[in-house]
């Protein structure tokens, strides 16, 4: 369906750029968690949020 709108060359280019783009997105997400308050973000992960219970 993509080749019908963009052509065969652009379909090939888009298919080749998906792995690097997804890897950069994953690295950006990890960098965001590292640069911000990581406990605040990891509070929403179901397995990890039980490790950071506060004794309020």
Secondary structure, DSSP 8 states (H G I E B T S, - for coil): -HHHHH-HHHHHHHHHHHHHHHHHHHHHHHHHHHHS-HHHHHTTSTTTGGGG----
